[in-house]
Amino acid sequence: MSDDHSVPVGIDTTVPHPARVYDYVLGGKNNYAVDREYADRLVAQIPDYPPLARANRLFLSRAVDFMARSGIRQFIDLGTGIPTPPNVHEIARGIDPAARVVYVDNDPIVSVHNDALLATDDRVVSIRADLRDAGDILALAELNELIDFDEPVGVLFVSVLQFFPGPEEPARIVGLFRERMAAGSHLAISQPSAEGDPEAIARARAAMAGGPLTIDFRRHEEILPFFDGFDLVEPGLVDVTRWRPRMDAPSTRMIVLGGVGRMSA
């Protein structure tokens, strides 16, 4: 996709897009010149961005693996982004080949890639929808045909809630999913923290202001209420590099906070 001469219908390559910028920073090829140029400018101001993106992706992998080993066999990945192996269904199926996954994202380029990736798989569905329409998403037949909300489900909000400013909208979105989740369900959340180095945070805010990656950095006490109704599993809501790590991570001036909660009976 880095061949900018081949552009799927409906894809705007005149402005950078968060999913494609993230893909580029992770070393992917599903991006365009405008995304690469924007990302390079960001990284010049926010050198922690690439290691934070990789740490966040590794957190996703460990969280899904943990959920699958805890008995979760169905997953909803919200704000999926461009597919980056290993994907949620690949991780979950390493534990149980029958695992079912619904991917949700509002970006047409994500739909293009997921449709191609999942064309022959009837236990994985990609839905193009905006999380602000969470109630409509939960009512979709294609979601309910694959996800049985009477059974535990793993719901993933990995590096997506920061795109909704203020506390009310992300709390509302998470709450709508929480209302449908059965006892034993798991919730994973990660997002950039406001608790890193103040100078680095200030530079990041200035670099992102007004662009496609404008986000709401949140403190620990601001993220924690999103887990209302869930019991946080150890080690709680922490720097994602410290959430059940399998290897050492490079030190950074900024951090991403993440955690997994389990809904008790």
Residue pairs with C-beta under 8 A, 6 or more apart in sequence:
1 29
1 30
1 31
1 32
1 109
1 113
2 29
2 30
2 31
2 32
4 13
4 32
4 33
7 13
7 32
8 108
8 109
8 112
10 108
10 112
11 108
11 109
11 112
13 32
13 33
13 34
14 34
15 34
15 212
16 34
16 35
16 37
16 38
16 39
16 211
16 212
17 35
17 107
17 109
17 212
18 163
18 212
18 213
19 81
19 82
19 105
19 107
19 109
19 110
20 30
20 31
20 32
20 35
20 82
20 109
21 31
21 35
21 38
21 39
21 42
21 212
21 213
22 53
22 81
22 82
22 159
23 29
23 30
23 31
23 35
23 81
23 82
23 84
24 31
24 35
24 36
24 39
25 39
25 43
25 49
25 50
25 53
26 50
26 53
26 54
26 57
26 84
28 82
28 84
30 82
30 83
30 109
30 113
31 39
38 211
38 212
39 49
41 207
42 49
42 207
42 208
42 213
43 49
43 50
45 203
45 204
45 206
45 207
46 200
46 203
46 204
46 207
46 208
46 254
48 196
48 200
48 204
48 252
48 253
48 254
51 249
51 250
51 252
52 192
52 252
52 254
52 255
52 256
55 240
55 241
55 249
55 252
55 256
56 158
56 159
56 190
56 240
56 256
56 258
57 84
58 240
59 158
59 190
59 240
59 243
59 256
59 258
60 88
60 156
60 158
60 188
60 190
61 86
61 91
62 243
62 244
62 245
62 246
63 156
63 158
63 188
63 243
63 258
63 260
64 75
64 88
64 91
64 92
64 154
64 156
64 188
65 91
65 94
65 95
66 233
66 244
66 260
67 75
67 92
67 154
67 186
67 188
67 260
68 91
68 92
68 94
68 95
68 96
68 99
68 154
69 95
70 186
70 262
71 152
71 184
72 92
72 152
72 153
72 154
72 185
72 186
73 92
73 96
73 98
73 99
73 100
73 151
74 99
74 100
74 101
74 146
74 147
74 148
74 151
74 152
74 153
74 154
75 88
75 89
75 92
75 99
75 100
75 101
75 102
75 153
75 154
75 155
75 156
76 101
76 102
76 104
76 143
76 147
76 153
76 154
76 155
76 156
76 177
77 88
77 101
77 102
77 103
77 104
77 156
77 158
78 104
78 131
78 155
78 156
78 157
78 160
78 177
79 104
79 105
79 131
79 157
79 158
79 159
79 160
79 163
80 103
80 104
80 105
80 110
80 114
80 126
81 105
81 107
81 110
81 159
82 107
82 109
82 110
82 113
83 110
83 113
83 114
83 117
86 94
87 117
88 101
88 103
88 156
89 99
89 101
89 121
89 123
89 124
92 99
92 101
93 99
98 123
99 123
100 123
100 124
100 146
100 147
101 123
101 124
101 125
102 124
102 125
102 126
102 127
102 142
102 143
102 146
102 147
103 110
103 114
103 118
103 124
103 125
103 126
103 127
104 126
104 127
104 128
104 129
104 131
104 137
105 111
105 114
105 126
105 127
105 128
105 129
106 128
106 129
106 130
106 131
107 128
108 128
110 126
110 128
111 126
111 128
114 126
115 126
117 126
118 124
118 125
118 126
123 146
125 142
125 143
125 146
127 137
127 140
127 142
127 143
129 136
129 137
129 140
131 137
131 160
131 164
131 173
132 164
132 169
132 173
134 172
134 173
134 176
134 177
135 176
137 143
138 176
138 177
138 180
147 153
149 180
149 181
149 182
150 182
151 182
152 181
152 182
152 183
152 184
152 185
152 186
152 263
153 181
153 182
153 185
153 186
154 185
154 186
154 187
154 188
155 177
155 181
155 185
155 186
155 187
155 188
156 188
157 170
157 173
157 174
157 187
157 188
157 189
157 190
157 226
158 188
158 189
158 190
158 258
159 190
159 191
159 192
159 256
160 191
161 170
161 173
161 174
161 189
161 191
161 226
162 191
162 192
162 215
162 216
162 217
162 218
163 215
163 216
164 170
164 173
164 216
165 216
166 216
167 222
167 225
170 226
171 225
171 226
174 187
174 189
174 226
177 187
178 187
178 228
178 229
178 230
178 263
181 187
181 263
182 263
183 263
183 264
183 265
184 262
184 263
184 265
185 262
185 263
186 230
186 260
186 261
186 262
186 263
187 227
187 230
187 260
187 261
187 262
187 263
188 258
188 259
188 260
189 223
189 226
189 227
189 258
189 259
189 261
190 240
190 256
190 257
190 258
190 259
191 215
191 218
191 223
191 256
191 257
191 258
192 204
192 215
192 217
192 218
192 254
192 255
192 256
192 257
193 217
193 218
193 219
193 220
193 223
193 239
193 254
193 255
193 256
193 257
194 201
194 217
194 218
194 219
194 222
195 219
195 220
195 255
195 257
196 252
196 253
196 254
196 255
197 253
197 254
199 253
200 253
200 254
201 217
201 254
204 217
204 254
205 217
208 214
208 215
218 257
220 237
220 257
223 237
223 257
224 237
227 237
227 259
227 261
229 261
229 263
230 261
230 262
230 263
230 264
231 261
231 262
231 263
231 264
232 259
232 260
232 261
233 259
233 260
233 261
233 262
235 242
235 243
235 244
236 259
237 257
237 258
237 259
238 257
238 258
238 259
239 255
239 256
239 257
239 258
240 255
240 256
240 257
240 258
241 249
241 255
243 258
243 259
243 260
